[in-house]
Amino acid sequence: MLNLFSALETFQARQDYVLAIVTQTQGSTYRKAGTLMILDAKLNYFGLISGGCLEGDIQEHSQQVFEQKKDKIIHYDMRGDEDLIWGMGLGCDGAIDVLLKFLPADQNHLNFFSSLEATSKGQHNSLQLNLSDEYELSFHKKRLDEVQLSDNKLLIPLTPPLRILICGASPDVPPVASIAKQLGWRTTIIDHRPDFVNPDHFVDANEVLLVKRSQWQNIDLSQFDAAIVMTHQFERDEDYLKRLIQSQVSYIGLLGPTARRDKLLKNLDTNFEQHEGRVFGPIGLDIGADSPETIALAIIAEIQAVKAKKAVGFCYQDETR
């Protein structure tokens, strides 16, 4: 499990933990200052400090932290000949400092897990690390867009996972929910067809709901960052799209070709040009997807790119799609 929120699934209140924090980097490194990784007493870890090359060594040092119940700083220098000293041969051409912060159970893990739990439910938080010898941790209900360093204090955003609404419980939905789960995102699947709404068919979704046509207007859309319309029923897709366009959902993806997209929008007395950059159809980056799994990958990749404010227009504007 690579995403940080996965640690909540196996969290044990009476167990001590170690929080690994990248406090400083120089040169070329896989991750930057503010990167977090959690280790439990069995040295299972959640999140990544590097691409896997440092994690084993961090596990060994964390064992010492558990035994001594004391924080520890590790310095890795992978620049030139210094890399040979470590015997890792990583060739990353950078240096990295990692703090292993002891989180004792009898001190409520310094409030880390309570803050992570609140973040997983949608609350923006920030972690503040005092870079003095004590390495004091504190948490604040404050939204940050990026890691900040000020007055010898490292401020790290704890950002809620993206929440995705999938309109339609079709057979091609499970791969979308599966990839989203690996990223730590939260997915809600809705459908008006009772036979389709079977949670056993969507084990990676957080919610699978039967929403009758008369109930659609009562669904709170403010909780969602993105919506995917994929019922494979034109009339139902039109009904979903009509309300989504009127909502504050910033990403709306439409499954199907360009002609279908334009017809849907025309029926709503609008057109694609008026919603470009918010409505995406055909949905997904143009990666040559030709199966439910690769289409799911294209969809999730596009949502990630849009949320990260990367240029993706050249893909969905491809006239051949």
Solvent accessible surface area in square Angstrom, and as a share of the most:
residue,aa,sasa,rsa
1,M,134,0.60
2,L,110,0.55
3,N,30,0.15
4,L,33,0.16
5,F,29,0.12
6,S,7,0.05
7,A,1,0.01
8,L,36,0.18
9,E,110,0.49
10,T,70,0.40
11,F,64,0.27
12,Q,100,0.45
13,A,68,0.53
14,R,235,0.86
15,Q,42,0.18
16,D,34,0.18
17,Y,4,0.02
18,V,0,0.00
19,L,0,0.00
20,A,0,0.00
21,I,0,0.00
22,V,0,0.00
23,T,16,0.10
24,Q,92,0.41
25,T,33,0.19
26,Q,83,0.37
27,G,56,0.54
28,S,69,0.44
29,T,19,0.11
30,Y,135,0.51
31,R,90,0.33
32,K,107,0.45
33,A,30,0.23
34,G,8,0.08
35,T,13,0.08
36,L,16,0.08
37,M,0,0.00
38,I,0,0.00
39,L,0,0.00
40,D,13,0.07
41,A,49,0.38
42,K,164,0.70
43,L,35,0.18
44,N,74,0.38
45,Y,65,0.25
46,F,12,0.05
47,G,6,0.06
48,L,33,0.16
49,I,0,0.00
50,S,4,0.03
51,G,49,0.47
52,G,43,0.41
53,C,53,0.32
54,L,3,0.01
55,E,3,0.01
56,G,37,0.36
57,D,34,0.18
58,I,0,0.00
59,Q,48,0.21
60,E,121,0.54
61,H,37,0.17
62,S,0,0.00
63,Q,69,0.30
64,Q,73,0.33
65,V,2,0.01
66,F,26,0.11
67,E,117,0.52
68,Q,123,0.54
69,K,126,0.54
70,K,140,0.59
71,D,42,0.22
72,K,61,0.26
73,I,71,0.36
74,I,7,0.03
75,H,89,0.40
76,Y,0,0.00
77,D,16,0.08
78,M,6,0.03
79,R,94,0.34
80,G,55,0.52
81,D,114,0.59
82,E,80,0.36
83,D,7,0.04
84,L,130,0.65
85,I,133,0.67
86,W,94,0.33
87,G,66,0.63
88,M,55,0.24
89,G,59,0.57
90,L,46,0.23
91,G,65,0.62
92,C,38,0.23
93,D,90,0.47
94,G,0,0.00
95,A,2,0.01
96,I,4,0.02
97,D,30,0.16
98,V,0,0.00
99,L,0,0.00
100,L,0,0.00
101,K,16,0.07
102,F,18,0.08
103,L,0,0.00
104,P,13,0.08
105,A,24,0.19
106,D,130,0.68
107,Q,111,0.50
108,N,86,0.44
109,H,3,0.01
110,L,44,0.22
111,N,79,0.41
112,F,0,0.00
113,F,8,0.03
114,S,62,0.40
115,S,14,0.09
116,L,1,0.01
117,E,66,0.30
118,A,30,0.23
119,T,0,0.00
120,S,7,0.05
121,K,141,0.60
122,G,37,0.35
123,Q,64,0.28
124,H,51,0.23
125,N,6,0.03
126,S,2,0.01
127,L,0,0.00
128,Q,39,0.18
129,L,0,0.00
130,N,40,0.20
131,L,42,0.21
132,S,43,0.28
133,D,136,0.70
134,E,135,0.61
135,Y,45,0.17
136,E,108,0.48
137,L,19,0.10
138,S,35,0.22
139,F,38,0.16
140,H,78,0.35
141,K,167,0.71
142,K,104,0.44
143,R,162,0.59
144,L,13,0.07
145,D,132,0.69
146,E,116,0.52
147,V,57,0.33
148,Q,74,0.33
149,L,122,0.61
150,S,56,0.36
151,D,128,0.66
152,N,86,0.44
153,K,71,0.30
154,L,4,0.02
155,L,25,0.12
156,I,5,0.02
157,P,29,0.18
158,L,9,0.04
159,T,77,0.45
160,P,20,0.12
161,P,10,0.06
162,L,33,0.17
163,R,57,0.21
164,I,1,0.00
165,L,0,0.00
166,I,0,0.00
167,C,0,0.00
168,G,0,0.00
169,A,4,0.03
170,S,3,0.02
171,P,121,0.76
172,D,31,0.16
173,V,0,0.00
174,P,42,0.26
175,P,23,0.15
176,V,1,0.01
177,A,0,0.00
178,S,36,0.23
179,I,39,0.20
180,A,0,0.00
181,K,92,0.39
182,Q,123,0.55
183,L,83,0.41
184,G,3,0.02
185,W,18,0.06
186,R,52,0.19
187,T,3,0.02
188,T,12,0.07
189,I,0,0.00
190,I,1,0.00
191,D,0,0.00
192,H,27,0.12
193,R,37,0.13
194,P,94,0.59
195,D,129,0.67
196,F,72,0.30
197,V,25,0.14
198,N,50,0.26
199,P,82,0.52
200,D,114,0.59
201,H,109,0.49
202,F,9,0.04
203,V,118,0.68
204,D,41,0.21
205,A,18,0.14
206,N,83,0.43
207,E,81,0.37
208,V,24,0.14
209,L,68,0.34
210,L,74,0.37
211,V,5,0.03
212,K,113,0.48
213,R,119,0.43
214,S,93,0.60
215,Q,78,0.35
216,W,0,0.00
217,Q,109,0.48
218,N,121,0.62
219,I,34,0.17
220,D,79,0.41
221,L,10,0.05
222,S,95,0.62
223,Q,87,0.39
224,F,19,0.08
225,D,48,0.25
226,A,0,0.00
227,A,0,0.00
228,I,0,0.00
229,V,1,0.00
230,M,3,0.01
231,T,0,0.00
232,H,110,0.49
233,Q,67,0.30
234,F,61,0.25
235,E,118,0.53
236,R,2,0.01
237,D,2,0.01
238,E,44,0.20
239,D,46,0.24
240,Y,0,0.00
241,L,0,0.00
242,K,109,0.46
243,R,46,0.17
244,L,0,0.00
245,I,31,0.16
246,Q,130,0.58
247,S,21,0.14
248,Q,165,0.73
249,V,2,0.01
250,S,57,0.37
251,Y,0,0.00
252,I,0,0.00
253,G,0,0.00
254,L,3,0.01
255,L,32,0.16
256,G,25,0.24
257,P,74,0.46
258,T,38,0.22
259,A,77,0.60
260,R,54,0.20
261,R,21,0.08
262,D,59,0.31
263,K,119,0.51
264,L,1,0.00
265,L,0,0.00
266,K,153,0.65
267,N,72,0.37
268,L,36,0.18
269,D,136,0.70
270,T,24,0.14
271,N,63,0.32
272,F,13,0.06
273,E,126,0.57
274,Q,122,0.54
275,H,30,0.13
276,E,75,0.34
277,G,45,0.43
278,R,54,0.20
279,V,0,0.00
280,F,4,0.02
281,G,0,0.00
282,P,10,0.07
283,I,9,0.05
284,G,0,0.00
285,L,34,0.17
286,D,62,0.32
287,I,88,0.45
288,G,60,0.57
289,A,36,0.28
290,D,127,0.66
291,S,34,0.22
292,P,63,0.40
293,E,104,0.47
294,T,49,0.28
295,I,64,0.32
296,A,1,0.00
297,L,88,0.44
298,A,4,0.03
299,I,0,0.00
300,I,5,0.02
301,A,32,0.25
302,E,0,0.00
303,I,0,0.00
304,Q,91,0.40
305,A,16,0.12
306,V,29,0.17
307,K,62,0.26
308,A,46,0.36
309,K,185,0.78
310,K,134,0.57
311,A,94,0.73
312,V,12,0.07
313,G,23,0.22
314,F,156,0.65
315,C,8,0.05
316,Y,9,0.03
317,Q,90,0.40
318,D,43,0.22
319,E,170,0.76
320,T,123,0.72
321,R,68,0.25
